[in-house]
Amino acid sequence: MSFHTDDGFRVDALLITPEFESEEQLYSTPIVLNVHGVLGNFLARGTPKILPPALMDKGFSTLSINTRMGFFGQILGEGIFTETVLDIEESVRILQAEGFRNIYILGYSLGANLAVYYSYKNPDSGIKGLILEGCSYSLPESQKKRLDKWDSIPRYDDIYRRAKIILGGDPDNKKKDQVFIVYRAWGPSFNPGDIEMFSYRTWWYMRGPEAKYAKTCDLIDKIKLPILFIHGQNDDIVEPSEPKALLEILEQSGNDNVQFTFIPDAKHDCMENPDVMVDTIVKWFRKLGHD
């Protein structure tokens, strides 16, 4: 299915449902809104692609959406973090208009930070909870730490200075935007696998020091929904300390309906161990009263 957001972006989506005996059963059973990371739901492997049919086998529906972060949005300039929330907002509206009453958002990687921002911005949206997979403590802070670790070229602070010059103090001006490459962003070499690419505008709103809505640590204490953190035990992208620190913030804020589960034998993508991953989600649904 396809639909348009308030600013005209077309969201492509795939709705997967099991067979139910009645419409009442269909609309009362939890449905997972599946929000991908950088690549998009139909380009990535693992959670974005193979979780929906796995959940269907357990009796749960999924709507997987391709947000503007997909289609190389962070490179081509369309993947603006704060604007991507419009894609989630419209998806929730469509599901609610259709009649689904128990909507949960699963954010994978970057999608987890987007899910938190959506909930922060829409506290009365009516969704029932969040599933955060591989969630960074703060996208700007996490990238700076990683670039410092590998002695990137350019360095984090150099990117920030250059971004201010290129964007001229007006990051909303698309005409001034440019694409840039960060060498040694993911490892010590200059090989393509260790580089990272952005446009200055996408970096500004997602990774720059002024990207306040990408700093999940500053938003999550406002979230009062049930939250399930799932994290690959061998995650080589997001350190386990990051979601654990978010968990502590939630507990200090008074949200005691939070669970943290390590998925063994999995890296950043927890569907590397699909049985445990799916079982964790299903048990959490049951814990919340969904049989």
Phi, psi and omega in degrees: 000156178225146177205164185249145178275178182298332180262010172095357179289138179268120177264125172262138187215159177232119179260123180238124178228146170288176172277131178243157181284338182207162175295325178301317179293320179300313188277342179267338179286141180305140171238137183259122172273111190266110183250120188280179174269229187286318193283322186116153186294334187254009174245336185270156172266181173074224187309308183301329187261317190254352176292317183304311178293331177293320177291325178299321179296337179265000175098017182241146181268159179217139167245111178264122183249145172261105181279177178291351173287337177286185178057036180057039184300327181287342178267319185274356172098354182272342186277065178275123188305310185290334179279335182296335179299336177297327180293321178289318180301314181292324179296318178295317180300318182294317179296318179293321178295327178290333177123359179292131187251341183237082184261126175242142178256125173253118177253125179258124177059240176306325179298333177294318178294324177294321180297320178294317179297319177303313183293324177296317184283335184233068185294340181249031185289336181094358176291158190260344181174173182236142169243115187248112183252120178063046188274127177284146176299317179201122181300316177297314183294320181295319179291318179301317179297319181291317180295322176296322181299318185262006179055057188295161174232114356285166176285165183303311182294330177292321177298317181299315179297317180293321180298319179296324179289311183297315184278349174059033180078005181228079184294350178277351183276104183293334185292338181268355188290149176218157176267143177220160181245138172251116177274151183055045179274330184239000181184182189276356187255175174260013179294153181305328181292345181256005180263168178219143182232141177215168155264160182297326179291315181295322178294319184302316185271348183245325187235345184287161182295343178262008180278073190294331182277351174268358177269082186303327180299335181269353183250329196291339180290347177273350184275123181250008180281159168299138182226133173247115172270127172236136188215129177298131183297334180248028181305124181255011180243311179248122180291144180303333181296336184290303177294331177296322177294323176295321178300318179295321178298317180297316180296321178292333180278352178102001177274103182260007178261060185228139179229140176238126181227126171279137174258111183292155177058035178222145174265229183292328180263110185290346176284005167291343172231074191296325183297313181290320180301308182293319179299322179297316180293315182297316179296325178294318176301316180295322178299329180273003174102011179257117181269000000 
